[in-house]
Amino acid sequence: MTTVDEKTVTLSWQELFRALWPKPALHHQYLKLIDAGHRWEWYRFQDGWKQLGQFRQGAEPGPERLITMNNGWGVRFDPSLRSHAAAGSPPIPMTAVWAGLWLPLERRKGEPAPRIQPNAREAARARLLCASVSPSLLLDEGLRLVALWLLDKPVPVETTGRWLLAQLARLLDCDRMLADLERAEMLLPGVHLEIFPPRDVIAEAVAEPLKRVKLEELAAWLDAV
């Protein structure tokens, strides 16, 4: 983790992945990385990550190499790990849930990209952080701010995971597509943002050390509203 200032602690993509998916219980876990032209299959073996396919050492299109190959733009990941690489493979039990808010933009004459409207990011942060059960992480994608709740125990996707995502999206009036496990994608930390002034995607710890929320507390809050 990197301390940007007295209040902000940022995570690399490696730290974000370790937080989202603690030490694996399954032999293999598959992750999709997405760039402008491909969906790359990456798998977790024991405590490491490897690219699915035949690549020479150092040429595997993992996150850092994909960012370089795409000149720093547009590399995304599927926030759900899968049990195998085949198309349509169901997600494995979830260890995090999330909700995201799109931020309003404005264009100014002479600027090469849109900028976030004044105070919009601060308002979105306050809305997400003031939840009765506060999130563990914020992923600032520029155009969208995503809150992630790290769970203290894995939950079945069909009976609990989808319900948690749907309830969070409904309660916080968030991006519905992000609650759809078949379509959800997030930008990798370190990817350039198409906004002005230019900067990169940032993953931020809400508290240090990172907290994992109690599933019972999160479910009780979402079930009561």
N, C-alpha and C positions, 0 to 999 in steps of 0.2 A: 504494500500500500504506500501511496505517496501523499504527503501532507502539502496541499497547495497553499493554504493559509491556516489561521488558527481554527477555522470552522469546517474546512473542506478536506476530506480524505478520499483520494481517488484510487480506483482499482484498475490494474491492467486487465487485458482480456483473459490472461491465465488465471488471475485472482478471481475475476468474475465467474469463470467457468467452475473453479473449485468451490466457490460459494453456492452456485446454482445446483451443482451436482457433486455432493460429497463422495467420499471413497465408494466406488461401485460395489454393489452387492451381486451384480450379474457378471459373467465372464466377459461379455462384450456389450458395449452400449454404442449406438450409432447416432451421429450428429450430422445434420445437413448444414453446409456453408454455401451461401448463394452469392454470386457476383453477377455482372451484367449478362453473361452468356451461359452460365452453367450452374448446376446444383451439384456440389462436391460432397461425396460421402466420406466422413471421417469417423474413425471408431476409437473407442476407449478400451485399452487393454491393460488390466491391472491398474497402475497409477499413471500411465502415459497415454498419449494420443497418437494415432497413426492414420495415414491416408489410405483409403481403400483403393487398391489398384497397384499396377506395377510402375514404380517411380524410382529413379536412382537416388541414392542418399543425398539429401539436401535439396532435392527438386520437388518434394511433395508439396502440393498446393494447400498448406495449412494457413491459418489466419494471417500470419505476418507476410508470407509469400503472396497470398491472394491480395492483400492490401498493396504490396509493391507492384504486382502484375496489373492492378487496376489504378495505378497512380494515386492511391490513397482514397479512392472514391467507391462508395456503394456496396461494400462487402457486408453481408448480413448473415445472421444465423437463426436457425429454428430453435426456439427456446425449449422444445420438447425432445428428449432423447428417445430413440426408438430401439426396439429389441432386435431388429435385423434391418438390412439395407434395402430390402425389396420395396418397390413402390406401394404405398398404402399401408406400410407397417404401422401398427398401433403404437402410441407412446407407452413408455414404461411408467411405473408409478412415479408421481410427481413429487419433487422436493421443494418446489417453489410455485407461486402463483403471481399474477401481475395484472396491472391495469395501466392504460396510457391515455394521456390527454393531448390532443392536437392543439397547437398554439396558433393564434391569429397572426397573420403577416401583413406587412405593408411594403409598398415599393416607393422608393424615393428617386427622383431624377438624378441620373449620373452614377447610381450605384449598380454594380454588376449582378447583384442577387438581392432577393427580398430580405428584409430584416424582421425580427419579432417585434410586434407592437409593444410600446412602452408598458412596463409593469406586467405583461402577460405571463412571462416565465415565473415571476414572483408569486402571482396569483395562483398559477397551477401548482407550484411547490406547496404553497400554503394549503390548498385544497387536498392534496395527496397526503401531506404530512400531518394534517389535523384529523385524519381518520381515527376512529375510536381505537383501532388496533393499528399502530403506525407501521409503515413498511420498513424493511431492512436496508434497501438500496434504492437509489434513483439512477436511471439511465437517461441522460440528457442527450437526445438525438437531434437537438436543434429545433426541428419542426414538431417534435413530439416529446413529451416528458413521460417516462415510464417508471412506475413504482413497482418494486418486487418485494414480495413477502417470502422470506426463506422459512420453510416449515420445519418444525422440530421432529417430524416423522413423515415418511413417504405416504402418499394417499393414492388409492386406486383412481385411475383416470375417469372411468365411466360413471362410477357411483359418487365420487366426491370432487375430483379435480375440475371437471367441466362445470359443475354446480358452483364451485368457488369462483371460477373465472366469470361466469355469467352474472353472479350476484355482485361481484366487484364492479363489473362494467355497468350494471344497472344502477347500483347505489351511487357511484361516483360519476355517472353519466359519461363514460369513457368510450374509447374506440372499440366498437363491437368486433371488428375484424381481428383485433389482437386477442380477443377472447375465443376465437375459433382456432382450435389446435391444428386444423388442416391448412390454415392460411397465415397463422401468426409468424412474423419475422421481426427481428430486432437488429439494429446496426451494431457492429463491433466497436468497442472502445478504440480510439485512435483513428477511425475513419474520418475523412474530411467532411464538413457540412456545407451544403449549398445555401448558406445564409451569409448575410453581411452584418457586422464584420466577420471575416472567416475564422473558424476555429474547428476543433475536432470533437467527436463524440466523447463524452465523459461518463464513466460509471462512478458513482459517489456512495460511500458508506454513510448511512444516516446516523449511525453511532459506532463508536469504536470501543471494544471489539464488536465485530458484526454479531447482531443478535438473530436468533431463530425464534419465530413467533410460535406460541402454543396453538396447535391446530384447534383445540377445543374452544379457546378464546376467540379465534378468528371466525370459526363456524357459528358460535353463539351470537356474535355481533351481526353477522350477515343474515342469520336466521331471524333476528329480532326486528329487522327494519324492512 
